[in-house]
Amino acid sequence: MPSHASQGLLLLLACLVAAAIAAAGHDDAGGAADDGAVRGVPVLRRRRVALQRRLREPPAAGTGTGPLLPPSSSCSIVVVRRNGCWLVLHLLCYLAVNQKRVLQIDELASFSDSPAPSVTRVLYSDKDVQARSYIKGIMNQLGLSVREDAVGNIFGRWEGSEPGLGAVATGSHVDAIPFSGKYDGVVGVLGALEAISMLKRSGFQPKKSLEVIMFTSEEPTRFGISCLGSRLMAGIEELAQSLRKVVDNHNVSILEAAGSAGYKMLPEDLHSIPIGVVTAIAAPASIKVEFEGNGGHAGAVLMPARNDAGLAAAELALAVEKHVLDSGSVDTVGTVGILQLHPGAINSIPNVRDIDEKRRNDVIEKVRQSATEISKKRGVKLSEFKIINQDPPALSDKSVIDAMEFAAKQLSLEYKQMISRAYHDSLFMARISPMGMIFIPCYKEHGPSKNSKLPHKSERLKNVFSMAGYSHKPEEYASPEDMSNGVKVLALTMAKLSLE
């Protein structure tokens, strides 16, 4: 973390850079007016290099001080054009990620209903409530204005100079499926808070307000509905109606569960809750299938007389795999994530997703046909085939993609355009605002020792891009370096969007 002295230097350097460019340059302004994209940028690049060199030069003899910047420091002056003028957007000097934020990942992981290194944090549980309080505490420490809605989405806002404009928001979730890892979602929340902290330390003043959102229940663990908070924010009326009847495995309604966590949600609230660069998010669809067979003694009932619902479900799982592979696209994926076997019946929950909605729906129809054929062949009853959700895919907005790529280039970071086959709250935020996402590598930790040798950076990038990352497991690992890079890209992206 930078010292108080270095934080002061950040403000001083920002002023120096702004003054240097303003004084330089009526010729710069003229260049921008004539052919700014051609002449203005190279001129500013030369001045940026010259300024960095001056900041690292030893001072005049007898001053007794060293250079303003150490020779090895990272300094990135980011320049944007607005209203025909070239402006300094941000200065990254000494701007390292606060290592305390990395430790907070471990602190947040301690709020878990399963032993370390796994994390289990289910919606509205005591551990979830503790994690929520922890996040709100950090927001307050950063001087953000904190509020919550009826379902428990948490907002931390940094008011911009023109608060009437739409805010630039970022965030993720901190709920965790049983026995998962400590990074999924958490890095998105703590990383967003650190991005805000970095911008505050630099002296940046946003034009549009900047906001960090901690979404409620991105995971479907308790009530079987993913991205609960963002779906309600997007105003999905069908969900609001169905939630009135939803209960968990202990027959507790969502209203009762929210009340136990301190959220006095009323039925009417359910419909009034108003560097990988991700280019698209796949559309998920979940289906509930129930087969009913005949129970009996495992040894006494002869094979020809059996009507086994379990085998029917197993055959359907294989059918899901076949139809997905037959789609002809690597972007189509399918999983049977839940199998519940009961005497006489079995519930199977297949999930199919694709960035192409029609192709996904074609697979769903083939799964339906297979379920009907399997029930007839095995003499079991297909008592339910219900589509739980069938969401459309979402595309990242070009302006947000451009801002993310701009930030990565300014930081000299390698990046790759990707699609997300996992769903996220961004899928539903895209319905009400321009959306984009930043990915960082997350891979399987190499051994239990903290001193284990990690793959080279290029190997980590290759792993995450070829294996689609490693998540929802206790062994998931994101390096401090990768998290730091992601936070810096996020900070610059938010700053740029705030000024546009």
C-alpha positions, 0 to 999 in steps of 0.5 A: 500500500502506498505511504501517505507521502506517496499518496500526496505525490500522486496528487502532485504528479497529476497536477504536474501532468495536467499543467504540463499538457495545458502549458504545452500546448496550444499547438496540441490543441490546434493539432487536435482540431485539425486532425486530432487522431493523427497529430494529437495522440503522437504529440501527447505520447512524446510529451508523456515519455518526456515527462516520465523521463523528467520525473525520474531525473535526479534533481538539481545539485544540492537539493538533497532529494531523489527523483520524483519517481524511482527508475523502475516505477510504473507510470501510465498517463492516460489521455482521452479526447472529449469535446475536441480537447485532449484531457488527462484521464488518470495517472498510474504512478505508485498505484499498486493494489492495496495488499490488505484487499488480498487479505480480505479475501481470506477474511471473507472466506472465514464466513463459511458453513464448511471447513477451509479451504472450501467455502459454503455461504448460502443466501440469507444464512448467518454466514451470508449475513456476516459477509454482507455486514463485512462488505458494507463496512468496507464501503463505509470505510471508503466513504461510499454512500451505502444503501440496500433494496428489499431483496438485499442487493447492496449499493455503494456509491461515489457521487460524481460531479454531475450526479444527475447523469446515469451512474457507472456501476460494477460488482458481483456476488459473495454467496457461494455454493456448497464446498466451493472456492474463495475467489468466485464472485468475491474478487468481483466485489472486493476488486471493485471496491479496490478500484474505487479506492485506487481512483480515490487515492489518485485524486480522480474525480468522477463526472458520472457517479461510480457505484459498486453493487453486491448482488443478492444470490447469484448462485441458485443454491437455496431457492433454485433460481440464479441471479435473483437480485439482478433478475429483480432489478431488471424487472422480470415480472414472471419471476416476481410472481413465481417467488411468492410460492417458492420454498427451500428444502426446509419449506421456508419461503423466500419472504421468511428467509429474507426476514430472518436475515433482517430484510423485511420484504413484502410480497409487493416488493418482489415486483418493485425492485426497480482480461479477458474482455467478455463480448457475450454471455451464453443464455442458460435454460434449466429444465425440471424433469420427473420420472415416476417408477415402481419401487420394490426390493432390490433383490426380489424384483426381477429385472424384466419386471422393473420400472426404474426411474433412476435408470430413466434419468441416467439415460436422459442425462446421456441424451442431454450430452448427445444432443449438445454434441450433435448441435455442431457448436462448441458454444453449446453446453449441457449439464445434469447438475441435480439428481434427486432419487426418491422411492418411486420417483426421481427429479433430474435438473438438466441445464442447457446454454448457448450464445445462440438462443435458437440452437439452445432451444432446438437442443431443449426440444430434443431433450423433451422428445428423448424424455418422452421416448425413454419413459415409454421404453422403460415403462415409467411415467414422465410426470413433469417436464418443466422449463424453469427458466429460459433466458436470452443471451446478452451481448456486451456493449461496444462502448464498454468493450472499447473502454476495457480494451483501451484500459488494457492497452494503456496498461500494456496488458495482453488481453483476449476477447472471449465469451462467457459460457457461465451466466452472471448478473451481467446477463440480466443487467444487460436488459436495462443498461450497457454491459461489459465484463472483465475476466482474470485467470483462475486456475487450479492451485498447484499443491497445498503449499503456499510456496508451490511454484506457480505456472509462468504468466503466459502458461496461466493465460493459456490455461485459462483461455483453453480450459475456460478457467477453474471455478466453484472448487476449493482449489481455485486460485487467482494470483495477486498479480492477476487480480491486481491487473484486473483491478487496474483495468477495471479502475481505468475503465470506470474512470473513462466511462465516468468522463464520457 
